[in-house]
Structures are given as C-alpha cells and as structure tokens.
C-alpha cells in the first residue's frame, strides 16, 4: 500500500449504525476503532487522521485503545490505553514530521526521533511546522518553538456559540502568526516582537472554511464552503480564485 484513503464504513446488514468496522482503500482496516463511547452519550467517530503525504495515519487502536501512529507496516503507540473521555484530537504537521495529540494538555511527537514535547495547559494544537507550534489554552494563544519556549502569547477571544471560531496559521519560517477571525477578518502578528502588523477585512462575501497551506508567494491557500480554492493575502485581505 503506497497511500491511505480516508476510512469508509463497512456495510453491516444487522447494525449499520454505529459503524462496526473501517474499510481503507477498499480493504478491511480492523486495527482502527471506528467509534468512541463516552458514558451514556451516543457513539462518536474515533480519530483517524491522515498525514499530509497520505502514507501515514494516526488512529485509535481497536485492540488496546491506544492512539497509534502507522506508516506502511510500521506502527508506534503514542499513548497508554485511553478511556473514551480521554481520546485526543490529532494534528499533523504539513511536512509530516510532527504529530500532536491534544485534550487536557498536548503532546508533540517528532516522528523521526520520537522525542516528545508536553504542553500541559494546551487544549488544542492549531498549527504545527518545523519552525514552531500554535496552541491554545483556556485563556491564551501560544506560539512555541520545539523546545517548548514561548515566542508569542495573545489572549484568546471568546465568541458566541454560533460564531465561526478563529483559525491560527504559522508562516513556514515561524516569524508570523496569521489569525482568521470569524472567517471575515485577517490579522497578522510578528512573532518575535509580538506586535500586530496588519488587520484587514477579507474582501468579497466569501466565507473561508479551511486553510490549505502557503504559496511560494506568501499567500494562504484557502477553501470556501463550495470547495472553491482561493489565495488570500494576509496583509491586505485580497482574495483571488486559485
């Protein structure tokens, strides 16, 4: 197998919901748990996150309930056995080297050396590249290096429940943090000095649903709700169809 596809639910005549097992590339993938049960709540889909190269995957093991890294035939457990309430969110670095698990605290794994960095207060890891980490605690947005040293700290903004949450993106060189607020405004901060260098409205009425990465020209590739891809200038808010 050279690449993984996202899992599909294997059809089960007797009990189709919740999903009883995963199919990946049309073949059974029994090692990954398809759902998580927490207390008396309805089952929810278990994490199954593809790496950027689609040759790696992190999933919840069906057999021992550990979060597990798999690349081809190589597997590496990332956690001890977990209760359903402790199953974390997974974030891959775009270069595929780093993977983060976040719940009540975060752990960053270097998949070349298997060194681990813990961020005790983090509740979510938003972006991750070879130059740094963007994570949020209940009160702060943090930019850290891979030794855990703080490079930038900003207060977390709180919004009403029906407002689109902020998106945080770190530039490839780690020098700038871009924040998309409510999918309508973009702010850019210099990480070292910690100062805001621009704030602009995103032009047009496009709602940005996902950030796909950076272009060589320093623009962000973004996608709207109709799967249309644009490039966004984080300094001016200029949006162009890609």
N, C-alpha and C positions, 0 to 999 in steps of 0.2 A: 504494500500500500504506500503510495507516494504522498497523498493528501487526504485529509479528513473533510467530509461534509458535515454540516450540522445534523444532529440526530433527528430521525423521524420515528413516530410511534409505531411499533409493530402491531398490526391489526389483531385484536383479540375478540373473538365472537362472544365469549361468555361475559367478559368485563372490559369493555373498551375504554372506560374512563374511571379511575385514572390510568394513565399509560402503564403497562406492565413491563415493558422492555423497550430498548432502543434498537433501531436499525441505523447503521452508519455505512454509507456507500452501498446500500442495499444488502448489507450483511449484518447478522446479529452482533451487538456490542454489549454482551451481558455483564461485563465488568463495571459498567457505569449505572448507578442508581437513577431511575427515571424521575423519581419524585421524593419529596421530604415531607414527613408528617410531624407536626408540632402540636402537642396536646390534642384538643378536640377540634382543631381547625381543619378545614378541607385540605387535602394534599396540595402542595405547590411543586412546581417544576424544580428539579435539582439543578445545580450549576453544571454546565457543560460548555466550556469556553474554548474557542479555537484560537491558537496563536496566529499572529499575522502571516506567517508562512504557510498556514493550514497543514503543517506537518506535525504540529504539537497540539495537545489538548490537556486541559485540566478539568477533572470531573470528581464527583463524589463516588467513591468505591461502593459498589453494591454489597461486597462481601464483608468489609471491615469498617465501613463508614468513615474512612479517612479521605481527605482531599488528596488527589493523586495526579501527578504530572506524568504524561505519557508522550513519548516521541518514538514512532515506529514500534519496535519491540522493547524499548527501554522504558521502564516505569520507575517512579521515585515518589514515595509517600511524602507529603508535605506537612501532615498533621498527625496527631494521635486520633483514635476513634472519637467521633463527634456526636453529641446529641443533636436532634433536629433543630433545636433552637439556636445552636452554635454554628450552623453551617454558614460560611462567609460568602462574601461577594468576591469575584475574581476579576483582576485587571491585568492584561498583558501589556508589556512594553511594545511599542511599534517595531522595534528592532528584534523582538522575540527573545532577547536575552533575559529580561527580568519579568517576574510574575509576582503579583501582590494578592494577598488574601486579607480582607478587612471585614470586621464585625465589631466587637468590642475591643478595639486595638487592631493594628495592622502588622503584617509581616511581609517583607520584601525578600524574594529569593533570587539570587544570582544563579541561573541555571548552568553556568559554565563552571563555577567553583562550589556551588551550593552553600555559600555563605549567606547568612540570614540577618536582616536588619529589622528590629522591632520598633514600632512607633506606638507606644502604649495608649495614647489618648485618641488616636485616629479612629474615625468611624467609617470613612470611605476614602479610597485612593482614586483620584480622578484622572491623573495622567502620570506617565512613567516613561522616561527615556534614559539614555546613558548619561545625560547631564544632570538629572535631578528627578525629584518626586513631588507631586502635588497631592496633598491630602487635606481633609477637613476633620477637625474635632467639633464637639458641640458648639464651640464659640469662635474658632479661628480657621482661616485658610492658611496652610503652611506650604512653603517651598523648602525642601530639604535636599542636601546632597546625599550621596550613597553611603556616607559615614553617619548620617543622621543629624548633621549640623544644620541648624536653621539658617536659611538665607533670606527668607521673607515671611512676614506674618501680617495678615489682614483680618479684620473682624468679619465673621460670617453674617451675611444679610439674611434676615428672616422675611418670609413672604406668606401670603395666604395660601391655603392648600391647593387652590385651583390655578396657581401661577406656575409657569414653567420654571423649574429650578435652574440656578446658574450652572454654566459649563465652564470648566477651567482647563486651559491648554498651555503647556510649557513649550517654548521655542526649542528647536533641536540643539542649540548651543547653551540652553539653560539660562539665558540672560534676560528673557522677557516672559512674563505671565500674561496671557490674554484671558479675559473673562467675558463670556456672553451672558448678558443679563436679560432674563425673560424673553430670550430669542429676538429681541428688538434693539438692543444696545450693546456695543462692544467697548471694553476698556482695556488698556494696555499699561502694564507696570514694568519698570526697570527693577529686576530682582535685587541687584546689589544695593543701590541707594534706597530701594523701597518706595520710590515715588511714581505716581501715575503720570504717564507721558502723553496719553491721549484718551479721549472719550468721545464716541461718535454714535449716532443712530445708524442702524443698518438700513440702507436705502431700499426703497420699494416696500411692498407689503408681504415679502417672503418670510415665512416662519422657518427658522433654522431648527431642524430636528436632530442633526448629528454632525459632528466634526470628524472628517475622514483623514486629516493629516495636513502636512505643509507642502507647498510647492517650492521649487528651487528659487522662485522669485520672492519668497517670504510672505505669500498669501496663504490663507487657510482654505482647504477644500472642504465644503460643507454640503449637506443634503437636506432638501426640504421634505415635506410630508408626501409629495408625489414622486419621490425618488429622483428628482432632478438635482444634478450636481452643479454647484457654483464655486467660484473662488471669491474669497472675502478679504479685502484689505483691512487688517485690524486697526490701522491708524486712522482711516477715513470712513470706514463703513461701506465703502464701494463694493457692490456685489455684481459679479459678471457670470453669465451662464458659461459653464465649463465646456 
